[in-house]
Amino acid sequence: MSDINIPVEFTSDEKGYYDRQCPNEKCEYIFKIHMEDWKEKVSDEQVFCPMCGHVNDNIKLDHFRPF
């Protein structure tokens, strides 16, 4: 079985914010982060939820889903 890559484009709102949701089923906190901050300040190796502190040690877009 081979991997299939499908490009997906995520866009920000009119103020430049990006809606994200914690993947932790006990939290699922919805938060906004400015698109530039998401690109420049958030590590691809480790992303955390600002509410519950849930940490994912994988690529940020796969685990902190858009809302």
N, C-alpha and C positions, 0 to 999 in steps of 0.2 A: 504494500500500500504506500502510495507516495503522498507527500504533503501538498496541499493546494494553498496558494497565497492569493488572497483577494484584497486588493487595495480598497481602503475605506477612508474617506475624508471626514474629519470632524471639524466643525466650525464653531466659532464663538458667537455669543449673542451680540447685540448692537453696542454694548459697552465693553466688549472684549473679554467677557468672562465665559468660562467653560464649566458646564454642570457635570458633577461627578457624584457617584454614589458608592458608599462603602460596601464591599462584597460580603462582609460579616453578617450572617443571617440574624444575629441578635442585635445588630445595630442598624444597618442599611441607611445611615445618615446621608442626607443629600447636602452637598456643599458646592460652592462656586470657587473657582480659582482663575485668576487672570491668565489668559492664554500665554502671554510672554513668560509669566512666572512658571507655568506648567512646563514650558519648553526649556527654560534656562535654569530654573532652580530646583526642580523636582528630579531626583535621581532615578534613572532607569532601573537601577539595581534594588532600590528599596523605597517603597511608598507607604505612607501611614495615613490612617484616618484621623482627622483633627478632633473628632468627638470621642471615639472609643480607644484610639491608639493602635487599632489593628494594623499589623505590618505584613506586607507581601514582599517577598524577596525575589520577585520576578519582574518582567517588563510591565511598566505602569499601565499601559493601555489595555492589557489583557485582563487586569484584575480590578482596577478601579473604573468601573463601567460608567459610560455617559448616561445621563438621566434625561 
